[in-house]
């Protein structure tokens, strides 16, 4: 357990946040998994380390596009008093990030390169996604003519996020900042899609979160291009017109959709095969995208073969 000097701020669906001082935040990625905005009762072993390792990789890969919040990821960089209790540093290693404190924008910055999920559902009803008209006759999982920025309002805990048009983003954060986060989000998606393509993976869609420093500088925060925040599809098996083989939470969602569950907390316990299958998909995403050994990451906290 962290020492009380680390002031607990809040728990998200996956991460626990602590304030270190007036400029730094400690983010600890747990092994919790959520689906349909509900945190499920069954953890997925090492999931938090996959998310942290991939985010560290992507923050380095995209630092030329936009600065990010990451200051460090080593427990030794924390004030010694915070990790004084036996075992705390080992538990944090590989799943923690020290980040810059920033004012979080109330918008999920979603970019879609393919038609899937809530975007597919909205398109079937209106021919649009977040107010953006799309060509008629598209099928599930079709590649879009170009990536589109389809933001969502970050709803309070227990409430589903809401897809919103760009005009609502302008109202929430101001026109100038809205354009900035849209353009940066699209550039991040393009970079991520190119890296994933080299690994034989399709980045179907993803979401980013941003914060603003007191200086006005925009930061990429939280996580980036992980199986929790993205749809990763197997390129070799890609076939439009149906759902795709994936390396993300869709495996869990598909199992849940077959259960007699009303999508309210706490959600059903996941069986062992679903837990193992989910872990295997997350680990494969890590290794294929980074080119690194996850076993070595667990041993040494490095992203390397």
C-alpha angles and dihedrals in degrees: 000000000000117000116261089249086079100081110220112228107175147313120244125194090283111000133067114210128209130180112231097181139324092297107030138066130194114218117193117190111213127199091251117128127202133195130181087007092300123115106228121224095236120077123214110227115246093000092127091054091051090052093047095045093048092046091052089051093050095044088058092044094052104035090109090060099048134347116252137209098248115121100158146333104205120104086219088069091063122090104275093237091063095061099033096115115090115266097013096107092048092050092050096045111109094006103063135083129186107216139182114258112246139164104262117228113233093232133094103218103215122183121190126196093168134035111254145119118011089351091060091047092050093046092053090055102040110008087241140088116213090341094310112125113227129197115276121253099036117154130217109285094013116152111249120235086249134350114279131208107233108173129195132207112244102238123205118268112292094023124099117248113251127225108233137186121251090254088065090053089053089052093048100047106010130266098271096049091043091058091046095053091044093052094044092047091053091048091050091050092050091051093046093047091052093051092046092048090060088055093051092254129123116220097213097177141334142182133226135196125211137195135191126227121221086258089061094250114148117231134192104229144177107022136337134215098340130147087258095055100032145047109237115188131192104251094204091058098040114136122160119227097056144047115288137233103259148185098218143067093303089094088062094042091053092052091047092050089060092054128087093249129136095210094251127122137312095026127200125299111258116239119240095255092054091048092048092045092050093049091049092052093049093048092048090052090052094049098043096046098042098032085225134124113254090201089058090047089056092048101040108014092237130124100227141109 
